[in-house]
Amino acid sequence: SGSMGAALLVVLALVATVNFGVTSAIIEPGIPLLLFAGLLFWNLCRLEESGDPRWWLGVGAFAGLALLSKFMLVFFAPALLAYVLATAGNRHWLKSPWLWGGVGVALLLFTPVLVWNAQHDWASFRFQSGRATSVAPANFAYFGDYLATNLAFVSPLLAPVIVWGTVVAVLRWRRDPVLLALAVAFLAPFLYLAERALHLSVNPSWAIVMWPFGI
């Protein structure tokens, strides 16, 4: 929107939460992931504003760097897909070499991880897929912990505002594809982790990636 007031409000809301005011000081892969994911969506905003297809290369570059940080970047794939499919004007990007060039840049940057895994029996992917596909009996204590922890980390005052804002963003999907992408960037990991929380204990650090986009 070009509003510096809105931008300042988002920054203040972020640093006022326990999730970022405290845990962002911890050295763990989610912190560089947040940086690169934020820059990914910054490039997407520039693409939307300018229509210059070269911004897709920036989207791809920061997607690749984010993947090097943490595999949870894959939860933003639905957000990018939602942006591309939201309007007829955006669907033409599917035929653009710049979009696929961005995909190529992301894969190129992610190549060291692929090479290392190929040499080590795909250890990282097997470890992560085990947690992603666990079918342990439902444990609602884990689910309650997931909701309570996120509510406490983000604050009971801010959480309802984020949920309401996300609903509004989804309802306005035709008018603002970037807003839709941000909403999906929050909803996809939130809903996925909520489902996982029915079967295993969700590490609070896993959820840190979704809240900036909700806010």
C-alpha positions in Angstrom: 0.0 0.0 0.0 3.0 2.3 0.3 2.1 3.2 3.9 5.1 3.6 6.1 2.7 3.6 9.1 1.5 0.1 8.2 5.1 -1.1 7.7 6.1 0.4 11.1 3.1 -1.3 12.8 4.2 -4.7 11.4 7.7 -4.3 12.6 6.6 -3.2 16.1 4.1 -6.0 16.3 6.9 -8.5 15.4 9.4 -7.4 17.9 6.7 -7.1 20.6 6.0 -10.9 20.4 7.9 -13.4 22.5 8.4 -15.5 19.4 10.6 -12.8 17.8 11.6 -10.5 20.6 13.3 -13.4 22.5 13.6 -16.6 20.3 15.0 -14.8 17.3 18.2 -14.3 19.3 18.7 -18.1 19.3 21.0 -19.4 16.6 18.9 -21.9 14.7 18.1 -22.5 11.0 14.7 -20.7 11.2 16.3 -17.3 11.5 18.1 -17.2 8.1 15.0 -18.8 6.7 13.0 -15.9 7.9 15.4 -13.4 6.3 15.5 -15.1 2.9 11.7 -15.8 2.9 11.0 -12.2 3.7 13.3 -11.1 0.8 11.5 -13.7 -1.4 8.2 -12.0 -0.8 9.7 -8.6 -1.2 10.8 -9.6 -4.7 7.2 -10.8 -5.3 5.9 -7.4 -4.3 8.3 -5.7 -6.7 7.2 -8.1 -9.5 3.5 -7.2 -8.8 4.2 -3.5 -8.8 6.4 -3.3 -11.8 5.3 -6.3 -14.0 9.0 -6.7 -14.8 9.5 -10.5 -15.2 13.2 -10.3 -14.1 12.0 -10.2 -10.5 11.2 -13.9 -10.8 15.0 -14.5 -10.7 15.1 -12.7 -7.3 12.2 -14.8 -6.1 14.1 -17.9 -7.2 17.4 -16.8 -5.7 16.0 -16.2 -2.2 13.9 -19.3 -2.4 17.1 -21.3 -3.0 18.8 -19.6 -0.1 15.9 -20.2 2.1 15.9 -23.9 1.2 19.6 -24.0 2.2 18.5 -22.7 5.6 15.6 -25.0 6.3 13.3 -27.3 4.3 10.2 -25.6 5.7 10.5 -23.2 2.8 8.4 -25.8 0.9 5.4 -24.6 2.8 5.6 -21.3 0.9 5.2 -23.1 -2.5 1.3 -23.0 -2.1 1.6 -19.2 -1.5 3.5 -18.7 -4.8 1.1 -21.0 -6.6 -1.8 -19.0 -5.2 -0.2 -15.8 -6.5 0.2 -17.2 -10.0 -3.2 -18.7 -10.2 -5.2 -15.9 -8.5 -6.0 -13.9 -11.6 -6.0 -14.4 -15.4 -3.3 -11.7 -15.6 -1.0 -13.6 -13.4 -1.6 -17.0 -15.0 0.4 -15.9 -18.0 3.5 -16.2 -15.8 3.2 -20.0 -16.2 4.4 -19.6 -19.8 7.2 -17.1 -18.9 10.8 -18.3 -19.2 11.6 -15.9 -16.3 9.4 -17.8 -13.9 11.0 -21.1 -14.8 14.4 -19.4 -14.8 13.7 -18.5 -11.2 12.9 -22.1 -10.5 16.2 -23.0 -12.1 18.1 -20.5 -9.9 16.5 -22.0 -6.8 17.4 -25.5 -7.7 21.0 -24.5 -8.6 21.5 -22.9 -5.2 20.0 -26.0 -3.5 22.3 -28.3 -5.4 24.9 -28.7 -2.6 22.2 -30.1 -0.4 21.0 -32.5 -3.1 24.6 -33.6 -3.8 25.4 -34.2 -0.1 22.2 -36.2 0.4 22.9 -38.3 -2.7 26.3 -39.2 -1.2 24.8 -40.0 2.3 21.7 -42.1 1.5 19.4 -39.1 1.4 19.8 -38.8 5.2 18.2 -35.3 5.6 15.2 -36.2 3.4 14.6 -39.5 5.2 14.8 -37.8 8.6 12.3 -35.0 7.7 9.9 -37.3 5.8 9.7 -39.5 8.9 8.3 -36.6 10.9 6.1 -35.5 8.1 4.4 -38.8 7.6 4.2 -40.1 11.2 0.8 -41.8 11.8 1.0 -42.2 15.6 -2.4 -42.3 17.4 -4.0 -38.9 17.9 -2.8 -37.1 21.1 -4.9 -34.0 21.8 -2.5 -33.0 24.5 0.1 -32.3 21.8 -2.5 -30.4 19.8 -3.4 -28.3 22.9 0.3 -27.6 23.5 0.6 -26.4 19.9 -2.3 -24.0 20.1 -1.3 -22.7 23.6 2.3 -22.2 22.7 1.6 -20.3 19.6 -1.0 -18.2 21.4 1.5 -17.4 24.1 4.4 -16.7 21.7 2.4 -14.3 19.5 0.2 -12.9 22.3 -3.6 -13.4 22.9 -4.2 -9.8 21.7 -2.4 -10.1 18.4 -3.4 -13.7 17.4 -7.1 -12.9 16.8 -6.2 -9.9 14.7 -3.9 -12.1 12.6 -6.6 -14.7 12.1 -9.2 -12.0 11.1 -6.7 -10.3 8.8 -6.0 -13.6 7.1 -9.7 -14.2 6.5 -10.0 -10.7 5.0 -7.0 -11.3 2.7 -8.4 -14.6 1.4 -11.8 -12.9 0.7 -9.9 -10.2 -1.3 -7.9 -12.7 -3.4 -9.0 -11.3 -6.8 -8.1 -7.7 -5.8 -4.6 -8.3 -4.4 -2.8 -11.5 -5.3 0.2 -10.6 -3.1 -2.1 -10.3 -0.1 -3.5 -13.7 -0.9 0.1 -15.1 -1.2 0.9 -13.7 2.3 -2.3 -15.2 3.7 -1.5 -18.6 2.3 2.1 -18.3 3.5 0.6 -18.2 7.0 -2.2 -20.6 6.6 -0.3 -23.5 4.9 2.3 -24.1 7.6 -0.2 -23.2 10.4 -2.7 -25.9 9.2 0.0 -28.4 8.4 1.6 -28.1 11.8 -1.8 -28.2 13.5 -2.4 -31.6 11.8 1.1 -32.8 12.8 0.3 -31.7 16.4 -2.4 -34.4 16.5 0.4 -37.0 16.3 3.6 -35.6 17.7 5.0 -32.8 19.8 5.6 -29.8 17.5 8.8 -27.9 18.3 7.9 -24.2 18.8 10.7 -23.2 16.5 8.9 -24.8 13.6 6.2 -22.2 13.8 8.4 -19.2 13.8 8.5 -19.0 10.0 4.7 -18.4 9.5 3.9 -15.6 11.9 5.7 -12.7 10.1 3.5 -13.3 7.1 0.4 -13.5 9.2 1.3 -10.3 11.0 
